[in-house]
Amino acid sequence: MALSDRDIKVALDNGSITIDPLFPNSIQSASVDVHLGKHFLVYVRNDTTHIQPEESVEHMMREVEISQNKPFVLHPGEFALGVLE
């Protein structure tokens, strides 16, 4: 379901959605700009055919820390997880 900016503000006001932190001017006409941290785990493509939930996936991921001077580009088909600090 897509919400208009007016609907997003109503949903925020009545508590049906929560965005924290919500920065000024983050709400657009039908979207909300979100801000993530600078630490990510990026899946490294390999010949793995499946992932076992009970096994570690650390060997399948690489850590990325975004810097102010270099953009982080996530190409089509790539997968990244934001990491809580």
Gaussian input, Z-matrix of N, CA and C with variables (Angstrom, degrees):
# hf/3-21g

backbone

0 1
 N
 C     1     B1
 C     2     B2     1     A1
 N     3     B3     2     A2     1     D1
 C     4     B4     3     A3     2     D2
 C     5     B5     4     A4     3     D3
 N     6     B6     5     A5     4     D4
 C     7     B7     6     A6     5     D5
 C     8     B8     7     A7     6     D6
 N     9     B9     8     A8     7     D7
 C    10    B10     9     A9     8     D8
 C    11    B11    10    A10     9     D9
 N    12    B12    11    A11    10    D10
 C    13    B13    12    A12    11    D11
 C    14    B14    13    A13    12    D12
 N    15    B15    14    A14    13    D13
 C    16    B16    15    A15    14    D14
 C    17    B17    16    A16    15    D15
 N    18    B18    17    A17    16    D16
 C    19    B19    18    A18    17    D17
 C    20    B20    19    A19    18    D18
 N    21    B21    20    A20    19    D19
 C    22    B22    21    A21    20    D20
 C    23    B23    22    A22    21    D21
 N    24    B24    23    A23    22    D22
 C    25    B25    24    A24    23    D23
 C    26    B26    25    A25    24    D24
 N    27    B27    26    A26    25    D25
 C    28    B28    27    A27    26    D26
 C    29    B29    28    A28    27    D27
 N    30    B30    29    A29    28    D28
 C    31    B31    30    A30    29    D29
 C    32    B32    31    A31    30    D30
 N    33    B33    32    A32    31    D31
 C    34    B34    33    A33    32    D32
 C    35    B35    34    A34    33    D33
 N    36    B36    35    A35    34    D34
 C    37    B37    36    A36    35    D35
 C    38    B38    37    A37    36    D36
 N    39    B39    38    A38    37    D37
 C    40    B40    39    A39    38    D38
 C    41    B41    40    A40    39    D39
 N    42    B42    41    A41    40    D40
 C    43    B43    42    A42    41    D41
 C    44    B44    43    A43    42    D42
 N    45    B45    44    A44    43    D43
 C    46    B46    45    A45    44    D44
 C    47    B47    46    A46    45    D45
 N    48    B48    47    A47    46    D46
 C    49    B49    48    A48    47    D47
 C    50    B50    49    A49    48    D48
 N    51    B51    50    A50    49    D49
 C    52    B52    51    A51    50    D50
 C    53    B53    52    A52    51    D51
 N    54    B54    53    A53    52    D52
 C    55    B55    54    A54    53    D53
 C    56    B56    55    A55    54    D54
 N    57    B57    56    A56    55    D55
 C    58    B58    57    A57    56    D56
 C    59    B59    58    A58    57    D57
 N    60    B60    59    A59    58    D58
 C    61    B61    60    A60    59    D59
 C    62    B62    61    A61    60    D60
 N    63    B63    62    A62    61    D61
 C    64    B64    63    A63    62    D62
 C    65    B65    64    A64    63    D63
 N    66    B66    65    A65    64    D64
 C    67    B67    66    A66    65    D65
 C    68    B68    67    A67    66    D66
 N    69    B69    68    A68    67    D67
 C    70    B70    69    A69    68    D68
 C    71    B71    70    A70    69    D69
 N    72    B72    71    A71    70    D70
 C    73    B73    72    A72    71    D71
 C    74    B74    73    A73    72    D72
 N    75    B75    74    A74    73    D73
 C    76    B76    75    A75    74    D74
 C    77    B77    76    A76    75    D75
 N    78    B78    77    A77    76    D76
 C    79    B79    78    A78    77    D77
 C    80    B80    79    A79    78    D78
 N    81    B81    80    A80    79    D79
 C    82    B82    81    A81    80    D80
 C    83    B83    82    A82    81    D81
 N    84    B84    83    A83    82    D82
 C    85    B85    84    A84    83    D83
 C    86    B86    85    A85    84    D84
 N    87    B87    86    A86    85    D85
 C    88    B88    87    A87    86    D86
 C    89    B89    88    A88    87    D87
 N    90    B90    89    A89    88    D88
 C    91    B91    90    A90    89    D89
 C    92    B92    91    A91    90    D90
 N    93    B93    92    A92    91    D91
 C    94    B94    93    A93    92    D92
 C    95    B95    94    A94    93    D93
 N    96    B96    95    A95    94    D94
 C    97    B97    96    A96    95    D95
 C    98    B98    97    A97    96    D96
 N    99    B99    98    A98    97    D97
 C   100   B100    99    A99    98    D98
 C   101   B101   100   A100    99    D99
 N   102   B102   101   A101   100   D100
 C   103   B103   102   A102   101   D101
 C   104   B104   103   A103   102   D102
 N   105   B105   104   A104   103   D103
 C   106   B106   105   A105   104   D104
 C   107   B107   106   A106   105   D105
 N   108   B108   107   A107   106   D106
 C   109   B109   108   A108   107   D107
 C   110   B110   109   A109   108   D108
 N   111   B111   110   A110   109   D109
 C   112   B112   111   A111   110   D110
 C   113   B113   112   A112   111   D111
 N   114   B114   113   A113   112   D112
 C   115   B115   114   A114   113   D113
 C   116   B116   115   A115   114   D114
 N   117   B117   116   A116   115   D115
 C   118   B118   117   A117   116   D116
 C   119   B119   118   A118   117   D117
 N   120   B120   119   A119   118   D118
 C   121   B121   120   A120   119   D119
 C   122   B122   121   A121   120   D120
 N   123   B123   122   A122   121   D121
 C   124   B124   123   A123   122   D122
 C   125   B125   124   A124   123   D123
 N   126   B126   125   A125   124   D124
 C   127   B127   126   A126   125   D125
 C   128   B128   127   A127   126   D126
 N   129   B129   128   A128   127   D127
 C   130   B130   129   A129   128   D128
 C   131   B131   130   A130   129   D129
 N   132   B132   131   A131   130   D130
 C   133   B133   132   A132   131   D131
 C   134   B134   133   A133   132   D132
 N   135   B135   134   A134   133   D133
 C   136   B136   135   A135   134   D134
 C   137   B137   136   A136   135   D135
 N   138   B138   137   A137   136   D136
 C   139   B139   138   A138   137   D137
 C   140   B140   139   A139   138   D138
 N   141   B141   140   A140   139   D139
 C   142   B142   141   A141   140   D140
 C   143   B143   142   A142   141   D141
 N   144   B144   143   A143   142   D142
 C   145   B145   144   A144   143   D143
 C   146   B146   145   A145   144   D144
 N   147   B147   146   A146   145   D145
 C   148   B148   147   A147   146   D146
 C   149   B149   148   A148   147   D147
 N   150   B150   149   A149   148   D148
 C   151   B151   150   A150   149   D149
 C   152   B152   151   A151   150   D150
 N   153   B153   152   A152   151   D151
 C   154   B154   153   A153   152   D152
 C   155   B155   154   A154   153   D153
 N   156   B156   155   A155   154   D154
 C   157   B157   156   A156   155   D155
 C   158   B158   157   A157   156   D156
 N   159   B159   158   A158   157   D157
 C   160   B160   159   A159   158   D158
 C   161   B161   160   A160   159   D159
 N   162   B162   161   A161   160   D160
 C   163   B163   162   A162   161   D161
 C   164   B164   163   A163   162   D162
 N   165   B165   164   A164   163   D163
 C   166   B166   165   A165   164   D164
 C   167   B167   166   A166   165   D165
 N   168   B168   167   A167   166   D166
 C   169   B169   168   A168   167   D167
 C   170   B170   169   A169   168   D168
 N   171   B171   170   A170   169   D169
 C   172   B172   171   A171   170   D170
 C   173   B173   172   A172   171   D171
 N   174   B174   173   A173   172   D172
 C   175   B175   174   A174   173   D173
 C   176   B176   175   A175   174   D174
 N   177   B177   176   A176   175   D175
 C   178   B178   177   A177   176   D176
 C   179   B179   178   A178   177   D177
 N   180   B180   179   A179   178   D178
 C   181   B181   180   A180   179   D179
 C   182   B182   181   A181   180   D180
 N   183   B183   182   A182   181   D181
 C   184   B184   183   A183   182   D182
 C   185   B185   184   A184   183   D183
 N   186   B186   185   A185   184   D184
 C   187   B187   186   A186   185   D185
 C   188   B188   187   A187   186   D186
 N   189   B189   188   A188   187   D187
 C   190   B190   189   A189   188   D188
 C   191   B191   190   A190   189   D189
 N   192   B192   191   A191   190   D190
 C   193   B193   192   A192   191   D191
 C   194   B194   193   A193   192   D192
 N   195   B195   194   A194   193   D193
 C   196   B196   195   A195   194   D194
 C   197   B197   196   A196   195   D195
 N   198   B198   197   A197   196   D196
 C   199   B199   198   A198   197   D197
 C   200   B200   199   A199   198   D198
 N   201   B201   200   A200   199   D199
 C   202   B202   201   A201   200   D200
 C   203   B203   202   A202   201   D201
 N   204   B204   203   A203   202   D202
 C   205   B205   204   A204   203   D203
 C   206   B206   205   A205   204   D204
 N   207   B207   206   A206   205   D205
 C   208   B208   207   A207   206   D206
 C   209   B209   208   A208   207   D207
 N   210   B210   209   A209   208   D208
 C   211   B211   210   A210   209   D209
 C   212   B212   211   A211   210   D210
 N   213   B213   212   A212   211   D211
 C   214   B214   213   A213   212   D212
 C   215   B215   214   A214   213   D213
 N   216   B216   215   A215   214   D214
 C   217   B217   216   A216   215   D215
 C   218   B218   217   A217   216   D216
 N   219   B219   218   A218   217   D217
 C   220   B220   219   A219   218   D218
 C   221   B221   220   A220   219   D219
 N   222   B222   221   A221   220   D220
 C   223   B223   222   A222   221   D221
 C   224   B224   223   A223   222   D222
 N   225   B225   224   A224   223   D223
 C   226   B226   225   A225   224   D224
 C   227   B227   226   A226   225   D225
 N   228   B228   227   A227   226   D226
 C   229   B229   228   A228   227   D227
 C   230   B230   229   A229   228   D228
 N   231   B231   230   A230   229   D229
 C   232   B232   231   A231   230   D230
 C   233   B233   232   A232   231   D231
 N   234   B234   233   A233   232   D232
 C   235   B235   234   A234   233   D233
 C   236   B236   235   A235   234   D234
 N   237   B237   236   A236   235   D235
 C   238   B238   237   A237   236   D236
 C   239   B239   238   A238   237   D237
 N   240   B240   239   A239   238   D238
 C   241   B241   240   A240   239   D239
 C   242   B242   241   A241   240   D240
 N   243   B243   242   A242   241   D241
 C   244   B244   243   A243   242   D242
 C   245   B245   244   A244   243   D243
 N   246   B246   245   A245   244   D244
 C   247   B247   246   A246   245   D245
 C   248   B248   247   A247   246   D246
 N   249   B249   248   A248   247   D247
 C   250   B250   249   A249   248   D248
 C   251   B251   250   A250   249   D249
 N   252   B252   251   A251   250   D250
 C   253   B253   252   A252   251   D251
 C   254   B254   253   A253   252   D252

   B1=1.4346
   B2=1.5219
   B3=1.3253
   B4=1.4566
   B5=1.5227
   B6=1.3104
   B7=1.4629
   B8=1.5178
   B9=1.3237
   B10=1.4597
   B11=1.5210
   B12=1.3126
   B13=1.4599
   B14=1.5281
   B15=1.3094
   B16=1.4677
   B17=1.5264
   B18=1.3481
   B19=1.4709
   B20=1.5310
   B21=1.3247
   B22=1.4710
   B23=1.5224
   B24=1.3338
   B25=1.4723
   B26=1.5216
   B27=1.3395
   B28=1.4683
   B29=1.5250
   B30=1.3359
   B31=1.4734
   B32=1.5197
   B33=1.3228
   B34=1.4681
   B35=1.5268
   B36=1.3291
   B37=1.4619
   B38=1.5304
   B39=1.3495
   B40=1.4727
   B41=1.5300
   B42=1.3459
   B43=1.4553
   B44=1.5175
   B45=1.3321
   B46=1.4609
   B47=1.5254
   B48=1.3344
   B49=1.4675
   B50=1.5233
   B51=1.3114
   B52=1.4549
   B53=1.5200
   B54=1.3168
   B55=1.4595
   B56=1.5228
   B57=1.3156
   B58=1.4601
   B59=1.5183
   B60=1.2897
   B61=1.4569
   B62=1.5255
   B63=1.3066
   B64=1.4589
   B65=1.5173
   B66=1.3204
   B67=1.4555
   B68=1.5251
   B69=1.3465
   B70=1.4671
   B71=1.5299
   B72=1.2995
   B73=1.4681
   B74=1.5269
   B75=1.3301
   B76=1.4630
   B77=1.5263
   B78=1.3223
   B79=1.4569
   B80=1.5295
   B81=1.3297
   B82=1.4620
   B83=1.5284
   B84=1.3292
   B85=1.4673
   B86=1.5357
   B87=1.3343
   B88=1.4683
   B89=1.5187
   B90=1.3304
   B91=1.4615
   B92=1.5200
   B93=1.3291
   B94=1.4584
   B95=1.5225
   B96=1.3170
   B97=1.4575
   B98=1.5238
   B99=1.3240
   B100=1.4628
   B101=1.5157
   B102=1.2988
   B103=1.4528
   B104=1.5157
   B105=1.3085
   B106=1.4571
   B107=1.5169
   B108=1.3057
   B109=1.4531
   B110=1.5200
   B111=1.3234
   B112=1.4626
   B113=1.5174
   B114=1.3306
   B115=1.4603
   B116=1.5292
   B117=1.3352
   B118=1.4581
   B119=1.5152
   B120=1.3157
   B121=1.4570
   B122=1.5187
   B123=1.3211
   B124=1.4543
   B125=1.5177
   B126=1.3202
   B127=1.4574
   B128=1.5227
   B129=1.3120
   B130=1.4602
   B131=1.5203
   B132=1.3173
   B133=1.4687
   B134=1.5190
   B135=1.3279
   B136=1.4604
   B137=1.5249
   B138=1.2943
   B139=1.4682
   B140=1.5296
   B141=1.3229
   B142=1.4590
   B143=1.5250
   B144=1.3121
   B145=1.4619
   B146=1.5198
   B147=1.3341
   B148=1.4534
   B149=1.5249
   B150=1.3186
   B151=1.4646
   B152=1.5158
   B153=1.3240
   B154=1.4570
   B155=1.5320
   B156=1.3252
   B157=1.4649
   B158=1.5265
   B159=1.3268
   B160=1.4696
   B161=1.5295
   B162=1.3245
   B163=1.4695
   B164=1.5259
   B165=1.3119
   B166=1.4609
   B167=1.5295
   B168=1.3244
   B169=1.4664
   B170=1.5301
   B171=1.3294
   B172=1.4626
   B173=1.5245
   B174=1.3330
   B175=1.4609
   B176=1.5295
   B177=1.3324
   B178=1.4627
   B179=1.5282
   B180=1.3175
   B181=1.4543
   B182=1.5225
   B183=1.3254
   B184=1.4648
   B185=1.5216
   B186=1.3144
   B187=1.4583
   B188=1.5173
   B189=1.3183
   B190=1.4555
   B191=1.5211
   B192=1.3292
   B193=1.4562
   B194=1.5199
   B195=1.3042
   B196=1.4596
   B197=1.5222
   B198=1.3260
   B199=1.4607
   B200=1.5275
   B201=1.3142
   B202=1.4636
   B203=1.5195
   B204=1.3347
   B205=1.4610
   B206=1.5180
   B207=1.3297
   B208=1.4594
   B209=1.5250
   B210=1.3330
   B211=1.4705
   B212=1.5234
   B213=1.3074
   B214=1.4558
   B215=1.5155
   B216=1.3175
   B217=1.4548
   B218=1.5237
   B219=1.3060
   B220=1.4566
   B221=1.5221
   B222=1.3204
   B223=1.4572
   B224=1.5240
   B225=1.3452
   B226=1.4710
   B227=1.5298
   B228=1.3137
   B229=1.4564
   B230=1.5177
   B231=1.3225
   B232=1.4671
   B233=1.5164
   B234=1.3231
   B235=1.4612
   B236=1.5155
   B237=1.3303
   B238=1.4629
   B239=1.5243
   B240=1.3124
   B241=1.4632
   B242=1.5134
   B243=1.3222
   B244=1.4579
   B245=1.5141
   B246=1.3130
   B247=1.4644
   B248=1.5193
   B249=1.3215
   B250=1.4557
   B251=1.5163
   B252=1.2854
   B253=1.4707
   B254=1.5035
   A1=107.75
   A2=117.50
   A3=122.72
   A4=108.87
   A5=115.68
   A6=121.08
   A7=109.31
   A8=116.43
   A9=120.36
   A10=108.56
   A11=116.76
   A12=119.78
   A13=110.47
   A14=117.32
   A15=121.27
   A16=110.10
   A17=116.89
   A18=120.95
   A19=111.32
   A20=116.49
   A21=120.65
   A22=109.83
   A23=116.85
   A24=120.77
   A25=111.66
   A26=117.10
   A27=121.07
   A28=109.94
   A29=117.09
   A30=121.14
   A31=111.38
   A32=116.98
   A33=120.05
   A34=110.27
   A35=116.59
   A36=120.82
   A37=112.83
   A38=116.83
   A39=118.09
   A40=112.67
   A41=117.19
   A42=120.77
   A43=115.38
   A44=118.56
   A45=118.48
   A46=112.44
   A47=117.95
   A48=121.95
   A49=108.34
   A50=115.11
   A51=121.47
   A52=108.48
   A53=116.43
   A54=122.13
   A55=107.01
   A56=115.91
   A57=120.05
   A58=109.58
   A59=119.57
   A60=126.63
   A61=111.08
   A62=115.75
   A63=122.47
   A64=106.84
   A65=116.02
   A66=121.42
   A67=110.71
   A68=117.15
   A69=119.83
   A70=109.96
   A71=116.47
   A72=124.01
   A73=113.71
   A74=119.14
   A75=121.61
   A76=112.12
   A77=116.89
   A78=120.35
   A79=108.80
   A80=114.67
   A81=121.60
   A82=108.78
   A83=117.99
   A84=121.10
   A85=113.31
   A86=118.42
   A87=120.75
   A88=110.20
   A89=116.34
   A90=120.12
   A91=109.75
   A92=114.45
   A93=121.41
   A94=107.09
   A95=116.52
   A96=120.76
   A97=107.95
   A98=116.42
   A99=120.34
   A100=109.37
   A101=115.75
   A102=122.04
   A103=108.37
   A104=115.54
   A105=121.55
   A106=109.78
   A107=116.06
   A108=121.17
   A109=110.52
   A110=115.67
   A111=119.63
   A112=113.31
   A113=118.49
   A114=121.63
   A115=110.49
   A116=115.44
   A117=122.03
   A118=110.48
   A119=115.59
   A120=122.48
   A121=106.25
   A122=116.71
   A123=122.15
   A124=108.54
   A125=116.15
   A126=121.79
   A127=109.57
   A128=116.67
   A129=122.92
   A130=107.89
   A131=116.12
   A132=119.43
   A133=109.85
   A134=114.62
   A135=120.50
   A136=108.52
   A137=116.41
   A138=119.08
   A139=113.15
   A140=117.27
   A141=121.19
   A142=109.71
   A143=115.96
   A144=120.00
   A145=113.12
   A146=117.03
   A147=120.22
   A148=109.43
   A149=115.06
   A150=121.76
   A151=108.05
   A152=116.31
   A153=121.88
   A154=107.76
   A155=118.45
   A156=120.67
   A157=114.43
   A158=117.55
   A159=120.00
   A160=112.61
   A161=118.06
   A162=121.37
   A163=111.20
   A164=115.25
   A165=121.07
   A166=110.66
   A167=115.54
   A168=120.61
   A169=110.83
   A170=116.36
   A171=119.94
   A172=112.93
   A173=116.59
   A174=119.53
   A175=112.05
   A176=116.92
   A177=121.64
   A178=112.71
   A179=117.11
   A180=121.29
   A181=110.43
   A182=115.36
   A183=119.58
   A184=107.44
   A185=115.16
   A186=120.36
   A187=109.71
   A188=115.88
   A189=121.92
   A190=107.69
   A191=116.31
   A192=121.16
   A193=107.10
   A194=116.13
   A195=121.51
   A196=108.94
   A197=115.30
   A198=119.53
   A199=109.24
   A200=116.17
   A201=121.79
   A202=111.63
   A203=117.12
   A204=121.52
   A205=114.66
   A206=117.63
   A207=120.24
   A208=109.27
   A209=117.57
   A210=118.72
   A211=111.70
   A212=115.26
   A213=122.40
   A214=107.10
   A215=116.79
   A216=121.26
   A217=108.51
   A218=115.64
   A219=122.00
   A220=106.45
   A221=116.16
   A222=121.86
   A223=110.78
   A224=116.92
   A225=120.12
   A226=111.49
   A227=116.25
   A228=121.41
   A229=113.90
   A230=118.34
   A231=120.66
   A232=110.00
   A233=115.39
   A234=121.89
   A235=108.77
   A236=116.35
   A237=120.65
   A238=109.15
   A239=115.57
   A240=122.68
   A241=108.54
   A242=116.79
   A243=120.43
   A244=108.95
   A245=117.01
   A246=121.86
   A247=108.95
   A248=116.57
   A249=120.78
   A250=109.66
   A251=115.36
   A252=119.88
   A253=110.77
   D1=132.87
   D2=176.24
   D3=-99.89
   D4=135.16
   D5=178.37
   D6=-110.45
   D7=144.08
   D8=173.14
   D9=-76.28
   D10=168.98
   D11=178.57
   D12=-60.09
   D13=-37.20
   D14=178.44
   D15=-64.52
   D16=-43.57
   D17=178.86
   D18=-65.67
   D19=-38.10
   D20=178.45
   D21=-61.71
   D22=-44.47
   D23=179.97
   D24=-64.38
   D25=-39.59
   D26=177.13
   D27=-63.68
   D28=-44.98
   D29=-179.92
   D30=-63.60
   D31=-37.10
   D32=176.01
   D33=-66.13
   D34=-44.01
   D35=-178.95
   D36=-64.04
   D37=-38.81
   D38=-177.74
   D39=-89.80
   D40=-0.67
   D41=174.59
   D42=84.30
   D43=5.78
   D44=179.71
   D45=-73.60
   D46=-20.58
   D47=168.03
   D48=-133.44
   D49=152.61
   D50=179.04
   D51=-132.04
   D52=133.93
   D53=175.37
   D54=-130.88
   D55=119.03
   D56=-177.33
   D57=-141.19
   D58=117.47
   D59=3.52
   D60=-84.49
   D61=150.20
   D62=174.48
   D63=-112.53
   D64=113.87
   D65=-176.88
   D66=-89.16
   D67=151.67
   D68=176.28
   D69=-54.84
   D70=143.23
   D71=178.27
   D72=66.60
   D73=16.14
   D74=178.55
   D75=-78.63
   D76=-24.46
   D77=-177.73
   D78=-84.20
   D79=122.35
   D80=179.03
   D81=-105.57
   D82=-172.06
   D83=-173.89
   D84=-60.57
   D85=-34.99
   D86=178.33
   D87=-148.31
   D88=32.51
   D89=-178.33
   D90=-159.76
   D91=170.67
   D92=174.78
   D93=-130.33
   D94=127.13
   D95=174.72
   D96=-75.91
   D97=125.73
   D98=178.23
   D99=-107.58
   D100=155.30
   D101=-177.82
   D102=-122.49
   D103=123.32
   D104=-179.18
   D105=-103.70
   D106=168.61
   D107=175.27
   D108=-73.79
   D109=-165.85
   D110=-176.83
   D111=-108.54
   D112=4.85
   D113=-178.96
   D114=-111.80
   D115=129.15
   D116=-178.66
   D117=-137.25
   D118=155.41
   D119=167.26
   D120=-112.18
   D121=124.54
   D122=-177.80
   D123=-110.80
   D124=129.19
   D125=178.72
   D126=-66.74
   D127=131.13
   D128=177.37
   D129=-97.77
   D130=119.75
   D131=179.83
   D132=-64.21
   D133=135.76
   D134=178.54
   D135=-152.12
   D136=-164.74
   D137=-177.21
   D138=-93.14
   D139=15.94
   D140=178.00
   D141=-66.55
   D142=130.57
   D143=-178.36
   D144=-94.15
   D145=-19.52
   D146=-179.60
   D147=-159.96
   D148=164.62
   D149=178.40
   D150=-119.28
   D151=128.03
   D152=175.72
   D153=-89.92
   D154=119.95
   D155=-177.20
   D156=-56.37
   D157=-30.12
   D158=-177.54
   D159=-83.49
   D160=-7.24
   D161=-179.10
   D162=-102.63
   D163=151.80
   D164=178.46
   D165=-65.97
   D166=143.61
   D167=177.08
   D168=-112.42
   D169=11.76
   D170=-177.32
   D171=-57.14
   D172=-35.17
   D173=-179.36
   D174=-71.56
   D175=-11.42
   D176=-179.99
   D177=-98.07
   D178=-2.78
   D179=-174.81
   D180=-123.49
   D181=152.24
   D182=171.15
   D183=-123.91
   D184=142.86
   D185=179.66
   D186=-81.99
   D187=138.30
   D188=177.57
   D189=-129.25
   D190=131.63
   D191=172.53
   D192=-116.47
   D193=119.94
   D194=-177.23
   D195=-77.22
   D196=136.76
   D197=176.85
   D198=-106.97
   D199=163.41
   D200=178.26
   D201=-65.91
   D202=-27.30
   D203=-172.11
   D204=-92.66
   D205=-13.05
   D206=-175.91
   D207=-133.82
   D208=124.77
   D209=-178.70
   D210=-71.46
   D211=155.43
   D212=174.53
   D213=-98.85
   D214=119.05
   D215=-177.97
   D216=-111.07
   D217=123.07
   D218=175.65
   D219=-106.74
   D220=109.39
   D221=-174.71
   D222=-79.18
   D223=158.47
   D224=178.60
   D225=-53.09
   D226=135.15
   D227=179.72
   D228=86.37
   D229=-7.23
   D230=177.67
   D231=-87.79
   D232=161.36
   D233=-175.31
   D234=-135.50
   D235=132.18
   D236=178.67
   D237=-136.89
   D238=148.62
   D239=175.40
   D240=-116.07
   D241=132.41
   D242=172.42
   D243=-74.66
   D244=141.16
   D245=-177.22
   D246=-111.59
   D247=128.79
   D248=175.87
   D249=-69.93
   D250=138.34
   D251=179.10
   D252=-93.54

